[in-house]
């Protein structure tokens, strides 16, 4: 019995020891496991593969929807995103922007987003561009792209219309407002239009781009040709200086230009300068311009309050009062004043016409009538309707001169219904059609035709000529030559004449 009792005693005393050993091993194992496991203050990040995440704002609205190959949620709540296959920014349930990138980080506190690597951003309003990096600032609702690649802009309402493109350095986009800012110099194109500007701002919904000067819009189009001919290309370059703006309509190709405006017509070596202009677009091809306005080409300048330029017809219709100033080869000016004027500026075919009362001024006199047609290449003007020509000699008599000297320097006034005036250098001449009459202080006459040679200071009268002076001299003939410079008359084929000889005076 003694051995059995000892054995039982030993067994009974061993139980607490085994329990202690089990507790020790359990605690040791727990400590070793705790060394490998994350602590309660640093939990392991959650990782989601091929995951679609919807991010909500404080109001519970979904503002971002992110479809990515891998999303890692950090202990701060930020998201590390790899292979962002499709990100969508939403505003009240409407998608305002799509993006794709190699990687991105989303700030859980500010809801800002930093995306990088082969970044592509698309706006449903027609904007698409590529970049290496972009920053989204939720508080401002703004996307900042420090280095933008080629930017395309297409009108969603007209998907088949050609897209425009822009090249610049930085881009700022407010998707909620559909607002775009390009603060750096840029170039661009749409169809046959070319853009350049110091900076720009855009409204995506309206399809408008505000170019900041110096800026230019170069437009190429075809001018309809005459029957049987081929259409000819033309170029119109409209631009503004520093401080000016071009409001470009991406949908129509039209533009509004303000401040230091220049509309250049290179093929015709002509330019319109003004304060404000409206370009209709290449389809209509018209320019409406006003404010400190003038059109100039190598030999002519036209000034008026306003003008409509038809680039297809190469004509400019000026609203008056209008002044056209022409310089001949010798630098002598001839000017035309009218209440309105239509000017053809095509190189080699330059011409003008005006109605409603016109005045032509030149070195030797002034010509007035109801309407005028001017060929600026041949340098002649045809004036019609109650025409009056006031001509003066180059060397008028000085004050105090005797009667003979005064007669040699008296102005001549011609009245007729039609007069052709040539204003070319070295060949200035006025040819009046009848019935014609002319007057001086001491002499007057009439004829079917009168030609006044301003270079030689000579009048030729032809056809039923009548001549008389205040001393009683009279003449009737078919042709008469009056030397205006020397105050002498030569009668050809006289009908009759009553003249005084010098010694009889």
C-alpha positions in Angstrom: 0.0 0.0 0.0 2.9 2.4 0.6 4.1 2.5 -2.9 0.6 3.1 -4.3 0.1 6.0 -1.8 3.4 7.6 -3.0 2.4 7.3 -6.6 -0.9 9.0 -6.0 0.8 11.7 -4.0 3.3 12.3 -6.8 0.6 12.4 -9.4 -1.5 14.8 -7.4 1.5 17.2 -7.0 2.3 17.1 -10.7 -1.0 18.6 -11.9 -0.3 22.2 -10.8 3.1 22.0 -12.4 1.8 20.9 -15.7 -0.8 23.7 -15.7 2.0 26.1 -15.0 4.1 24.8 -17.9 1.1 25.0 -20.3 0.4 28.6 -19.2 4.1 29.5 -19.7 4.2 28.1 -23.2 1.0 29.8 -24.1 2.3 33.2 -22.9 5.6 32.6 -24.7 3.8 31.8 -27.9 1.5 34.8 -27.5 4.5 37.1 -27.1 6.2 35.7 -30.1 3.1 36.1 -32.2 2.6 39.6 -30.9 6.1 40.5 -32.2 5.0 39.4 -35.7 1.5 40.8 -35.7 0.6 44.6 -36.1 -0.1 46.5 -32.9 -3.6 47.9 -32.1 -2.2 51.4 -32.9 -0.8 50.4 -36.3 -3.2 48.1 -38.0 -2.3 46.5 -41.3 -3.3 48.4 -44.5 -6.2 47.1 -46.4 -5.4 46.1 -50.0 -8.1 45.6 -52.7 -7.3 44.1 -56.1 -9.3 45.0 -59.2 -11.5 47.2 -57.1 -14.2 49.8 -57.7 -14.3 52.4 -55.0 -16.9 55.2 -54.5 -15.8 58.1 -52.4 -18.4 60.4 -50.8 -18.3 63.9 -49.5 -19.6 65.1 -46.1 -23.1 65.4 -47.6 -23.0 61.8 -48.7 -22.8 62.5 -52.4 -20.5 60.4 -54.5 -17.7 62.7 -55.8 -15.2 60.1 -57.1 -15.6 56.7 -58.6 -12.3 54.9 -59.0 -11.8 51.7 -60.9 -8.2 50.5 -60.3 -6.1 47.3 -60.4 -5.0 47.9 -56.8 -6.1 50.2 -54.0 -4.2 50.3 -50.7 -5.9 52.0 -47.8 -3.3 53.5 -45.4 -3.8 53.9 -41.7 -4.4 57.6 -42.3 -7.3 56.7 -44.5 -5.5 57.9 -47.7 -5.7 55.7 -50.8 -2.6 54.6 -52.8 -3.9 53.7 -56.2 -2.0 51.6 -58.8 -3.2 51.4 -62.5 -6.1 53.8 -62.3 -8.0 52.4 -65.2 -11.0 54.7 -65.0 -11.5 57.6 -62.5 -14.7 59.7 -62.7 -15.3 63.0 -61.0 -19.0 63.6 -60.3 -20.9 66.8 -59.5 -24.4 66.2 -58.2 -24.5 62.8 -60.0 -23.2 64.1 -63.3 -19.8 63.0 -64.5 -17.6 66.2 -65.1 -14.3 64.5 -65.9 -12.8 61.1 -66.7 -9.2 60.2 -66.0 -6.7 57.4 -66.4 -3.2 57.2 -64.8 -0.5 54.8 -63.8 -0.8 55.8 -60.1 -2.5 58.2 -57.8 -2.9 59.2 -54.2 -6.2 60.3 -52.7 -6.1 62.4 -49.5 -8.9 61.2 -47.2 -9.0 64.5 -45.2 -9.0 67.1 -48.0 -10.3 64.9 -50.8 -7.4 66.2 -53.0 -6.0 63.8 -55.6 -2.5 63.6 -57.1 -2.3 61.5 -60.3 0.8 60.7 -62.3 2.1 58.6 -65.2 0.6 58.4 -68.7 -2.3 60.6 -67.5 -5.3 61.1 -69.8 -8.1 63.4 -68.8 -11.4 63.8 -70.7 -14.2 66.2 -70.1 -17.7 65.4 -71.4 -17.8 68.9 -72.7 -15.3 68.0 -75.4 -11.9 68.5 -73.8 -9.2 65.8 -73.9 -5.5 66.0 -73.1 -2.5 64.0 -71.9 0.1 64.8 -69.2 2.6 63.3 -66.8 1.1 64.7 -63.6 -2.0 66.5 -62.4 -3.3 67.8 -59.1 -7.0 68.0 -58.0 -7.8 70.5 -55.3 -11.3 69.7 -54.0 -11.8 72.9 -52.0 -11.3 75.0 -55.1 -12.9 72.5 -57.5 -9.7 72.9 -59.6 -7.5 70.6 -61.6 -3.9 71.8 -62.1 -1.6 70.3 -64.8 1.9 71.7 -64.7 3.0 70.2 -68.0 0.2 69.5 -70.4 0.7 67.7 -73.7 -1.5 68.1 -76.8 -4.9 69.3 -75.9 -7.9 68.5 -78.1 -11.2 70.3 -78.0 -14.3 68.9 -79.8 -17.8 70.2 -79.7 -20.1 67.5 -78.2 -23.1 69.0 -80.0 -21.3 68.4 -83.4 -19.2 65.3 -83.0 -18.4 65.1 -86.7 -17.0 68.6 -86.8 -13.2 68.8 -86.8 -11.6 69.0 -83.4 -9.4 71.8 -82.4 -6.0 71.3 -80.7 -3.9 73.5 -78.5 -0.2 73.3 -77.3 0.9 75.1 -74.2 2.7 74.6 -70.9 0.2 74.7 -68.0 -3.5 74.1 -67.7 -6.1 75.0 -65.0 -9.5 73.4 -65.3 -12.6 73.9 -63.2 -14.8 71.0 -64.3 -17.9 72.0 -62.3 -17.9 75.4 -63.9 -16.7 74.2 -67.3 -13.9 76.8 -67.1 -10.4 76.6 -68.5 -7.3 78.8 -68.1 -4.1 78.5 -70.1 -1.7 81.1 -68.5 1.2 80.5 -70.9 1.9 81.2 -74.6 0.0 78.8 -76.8 -0.5 77.7 -80.4 -3.4 75.8 -81.8 -5.5 74.9 -84.8 -9.0 73.9 -85.9 -9.6 72.8 -89.4 -7.9 75.5 -91.5 -7.7 78.0 -88.6 -4.5 78.6 -86.8 -4.3 80.3 -83.3 -1.5 82.0 -81.4 -1.8 83.9 -78.1 0.1 85.0 -75.0 -2.5 83.2 -72.8 -6.1 82.1 -73.0 -9.2 81.3 -71.0 -12.1 79.1 -72.1 -15.8 78.4 -71.4 -16.4 74.7 -72.4 -20.2 74.8 -72.3 -20.4 77.7 -74.8 -17.5 76.5 -76.9 -15.6 79.8 -76.5 -11.9 80.5 -76.1 -10.7 84.0 -75.0 -7.2 84.6 -76.5 -5.1 87.2 -74.7 -2.9 89.5 -76.8 -0.7 89.7 -78.5 -2.8 87.1 -80.3 -3.7 86.1 -83.8 -6.2 83.9 -85.7 -5.1 82.9 -89.2 -7.9 81.6 -91.5 -7.5 79.9 -94.8 -10.4 79.4 -97.2 -11.2 79.2 -100.9 -12.4 82.1 -102.9 -15.0 81.2 -105.5 -13.5 81.6 -109.0 -15.0 82.9 -112.2 -17.0 80.5 -114.3 -14.8 77.7 -115.5 -11.9 78.6 -113.2 -10.7 76.9 -110.1 -11.3 78.2 -106.6 -8.4 80.3 -105.3 -7.1 80.1 -101.7 -7.1 83.1 -99.6 -5.7 83.9 -96.1 -7.1 86.3 -93.5 -5.0 87.0 -90.4 -6.8 88.8 -87.6 -4.9 89.8 -84.5 -4.7 92.1 -81.5 -1.9 93.7 -79.7 -0.8 93.4 -76.1 -3.8 94.0 -73.8 -6.2 93.0 -76.6 -8.4 89.9 -76.8 -9.8 87.6 -79.4 -13.0 85.8 -78.4 -12.9 82.7 -80.6 -16.1 80.6 -81.1 -14.9 77.0 -81.5 -18.3 76.0 -82.9 -18.6 78.6 -85.7 -14.9 79.6 -86.2 -16.1 83.2 -85.7 -14.3 85.7 -83.4 -14.7 89.0 -81.6 -11.6 91.2 -81.5 -11.0 94.2 -79.2 -8.2 96.6 -78.8 -5.4 97.2 -81.3 -7.1 95.1 -83.9 -5.4 94.3 -87.2 -7.1 92.3 -90.0 -4.4 91.4 -92.6 -5.2 90.3 -96.1 -1.8 89.1 -97.2 -2.6 88.1 -100.8 -3.7 91.7 -101.5 -1.2 93.4 -99.3 -4.0 95.1 -97.4 -4.7 95.5 -93.7 -7.6 96.9 -91.7 -6.8 98.5 -88.3 -9.5 99.4 -85.7 -10.5 99.1 -82.1 -13.1 96.4 -82.5 -13.9 93.8 -85.2 -16.2 90.8 -85.6 -15.1 87.9 -87.8 -18.0 85.7 -89.0 -16.0 82.6 -89.7 -14.7 81.2 -92.9 -18.1 80.1 -94.3 -19.4 83.7 -94.7 -15.9 85.3 -94.6 -16.9 88.8 -93.4 -15.4 91.2 -91.0 -17.4 94.0 -89.3 -14.9 96.6 -87.9 -15.3 100.0 -86.2 -13.5 102.5 -84.0 -10.4 104.5 -85.2 -10.7 102.5 -88.4 -8.6 102.6 -91.5 -7.8 100.3 -94.4 -4.4 100.6 -96.0 -2.6 99.0 -99.0 0.6 100.1 -100.8 -1.0 103.2 -102.4 -4.2 103.9 -100.6 -5.6 104.6 -97.2 -9.4 104.6 -96.4 -10.7 106.0 -93.1 -14.3 105.7 -91.8 -16.3 105.0 -88.7 -17.1 101.5 -89.8 -16.6 98.9 -92.5 -17.9 95.5 -93.6 -15.2 93.5 -95.4 -16.3 90.6 -97.7 -13.1 88.6 -98.0 -14.6 86.3 -100.6 -15.5 89.2 -102.9 -12.4 91.2 -101.8 -14.5 94.3 -101.2 -15.0 96.6 -98.2 -18.2 98.6 -97.7 -17.4 101.7 -95.6 -20.1 103.6 -93.6 -19.3 107.3 -93.7 -18.2 109.8 -93.6 -15.4 108.2 -95.6 -12.1 109.5 -96.9 -10.0 107.6 -99.4 -6.4 108.9 -99.9 -4.3 107.8 -102.9 -0.6 108.6 -103.5 0.6 108.6 -107.1 4.0 107.6 -108.3 5.3 111.1 -107.6 4.0 111.1 -104.1 1.1 113.5 -104.9 -2.1 112.8 -103.0 -5.6 112.6 -104.4 -8.5 112.2 -101.9 -12.1 111.1 -102.1 -14.7 112.1 -99.5 -18.2 110.5 -99.5 -21.0 109.5 -97.1 -20.3 105.9 -97.9 -17.9 104.0 -100.2 -17.4 100.5 -101.6 -13.7 99.6 -102.0 -12.3 96.7 -104.0 -9.0 95.9 -102.5 -8.0 93.0 -104.8 -4.4 93.5 -105.9 -4.3 94.6 -109.5 -8.0 95.5 -109.5 -8.2 98.2 -106.8 -11.2 100.5 -107.3 -13.8 102.5 -105.4 -17.3 103.7 -105.9 -19.5 106.1 -103.9 -22.9 107.8 -104.1 -24.9 110.4 -102.4 -22.6 113.4 -102.8 -18.8 113.1 -103.3 -15.8 115.3 -103.2 -12.4 114.6 -105.0 -9.5 116.8 -103.8 -6.2 117.0 -105.6 -3.3 119.4 -105.8 -4.8 121.6 -108.4 -8.4 121.7 -107.3 -11.6 120.2 -106.0 -14.2 118.1 -107.9 -17.8 117.5 -106.6 -20.6 115.4 -107.9 -23.4 113.0 -106.9 -21.5 109.8 -107.5 -18.0 108.6 -108.5 -16.3 105.5 -109.9 -12.5 105.4 -109.3 -10.1 103.0 -111.0 -7.1 103.2 -108.6 -4.9 101.2 -111.0 -5.4 103.4 -114.0 -5.6 106.4 -111.7 -8.8 108.0 -113.0 -12.2 108.9 -111.6 -15.5 109.3 -113.3 -17.8 111.8 -111.5 -21.5 112.1 -112.5 -24.5 114.2 -111.6 -24.3 118.0 -111.1 -20.5 117.9 -111.4 -18.5 121.0 -110.4 -14.8 121.3 -110.8 -12.9 124.1 -109.2 -9.3 124.3 -110.5 -6.5 126.7 -109.7 -3.2 127.4 -111.4 0.0 126.3 -109.9 1.3 129.9 -109.8 -1.6 132.3 -109.0 -1.2 136.0 -109.3 0.3 137.7 -106.2 -1.7 140.3 -104.3 -1.6 143.7 -106.0 -0.9 142.3 -109.5 -2.3 144.1 -112.5 -5.3 143.0 -114.5 -3.3 140.9 -117.0 -1.4 139.1 -114.4 -4.6 138.4 -112.4 -6.2 137.0 -115.5 -3.3 134.6 -115.9 -3.8 133.3 -112.4 -7.6 133.2 -112.1 -9.2 130.0 -110.9 -11.5 128.1 -113.3 -14.9 126.6 -112.4 -16.3 123.9 -114.7 -19.9 122.7 -114.6 -21.1 119.5 -116.4 -23.0 116.3 -115.9 -20.1 113.9 -116.3 -16.4 114.3 -115.9 -13.4 111.9 -116.1 -10.5 113.0 -114.0 -7.1 111.5 -114.5 -4.8 111.9 -111.5 -1.7 110.0 -112.6 1.6 111.6 -112.0 2.6 113.8 -115.0 -0.8 113.3 -116.7 -3.4 115.1 -114.5 -6.3 116.0 -116.7 -10.1 116.6 -116.4 -12.3 115.7 -119.3 -15.9 117.1 -119.0 -18.8 115.9 -121.2 -21.6 118.2 -122.2 -23.3 120.3 -121.9 -20.3 122.0 -120.3 -19.7 125.5 -119.1 -16.9 127.2 -117.3 -16.4 130.5 -115.6 -13.6 132.8 -114.4 -13.8 136.2 -112.8 -13.5 137.9 -116.2 -14.4 135.2 -118.7 -17.0 132.4 -119.2 -17.8 129.9 -121.9 -19.6 126.8 -122.9 -19.2 123.7 -125.2 -20.1 120.1 -125.7 -16.7 119.0 -124.3 -14.0 120.6 -122.2 -10.6 119.2 -121.4 -8.5 120.8 -118.7 -4.8 119.8 -118.7 -3.6 120.6 -115.2 0.0 119.9 -116.1 0.1 122.4 -119.1 -2.5 124.6 -117.6 -4.5 124.6 -120.8 -8.2 124.3 -121.7 -9.5 122.8 -124.8 -13.2 123.4 -125.7 -14.9 121.5 -128.6 -18.4 121.3 -130.1 -20.6 124.4 -130.2 -18.1 126.5 -128.4 -19.2 129.9 -127.0 -16.7 132.2 -125.3 -17.1 135.7 -123.8 -15.3 138.1 -121.4 -16.3 141.2 -119.4 -14.6 143.4 -122.0 -17.0 142.4 -124.7 -15.0 139.9 -126.6 -17.1 137.1 -128.1 -16.4 133.9 -130.0 -18.4 131.0 -131.5 -16.5 128.1 -133.0 -16.2 124.3 -133.1 -12.8 124.2 -131.3 -11.0 126.5 -129.1 -7.7 126.3 -127.2 -7.3 128.5 -124.1 -3.8 128.9 -122.7 -4.7 129.4 -119.0 -1.1 130.0 -118.0 -0.6 132.9 -120.4 -4.2 134.0 -120.7 -4.3 133.6 -124.5 -7.0 132.1 -126.7 -6.6 130.2 -130.0 -9.7 129.7 -132.0 -9.9 126.9 -134.5 -12.6 126.7 -137.2 -14.5 129.8 -136.1 -18.1 130.4 -136.8 -17.6 134.1 -135.8 -15.6 136.1 -133.4 -15.4 139.7 -132.0 -12.0 140.1 -130.5 -9.9 143.1 -129.3 -6.3 143.3 -130.3 -3.9 144.1 -127.5 -3.1 147.6 -128.8 -6.8 148.4 -129.0 -7.4 147.9 -125.3 
